[in-house]
């Protein structure tokens, strides 16, 4: 089975449900949240992280798919050095379609607590 790939702009990533959460002054600690399935109902199958610097790939690895505290979101916890020139790309695959966010640090930072309150079903 072949996989098609789409590079998402930051707005497209946000509309898809891929968000970068930060907590207070710890903006180098990131929780990347993403949906458990695509808009067309394809199930999440894989998430790949690529770390690069100055245009050269340092490493690529599959990340563990973990549940976020609010269903049906999934999460990826990351820490990047402050003022780092490293770029972290994620590729999230749903069925036969992969979506790439080229630099997760360019996604708008949302406050962790505010995000959980917004999507939590309890008052």
Order of alpha helices (4+ residues) and beta strands (2+ residues): beta-alpha-beta-beta-beta-beta-beta-beta-beta-beta-beta-alpha
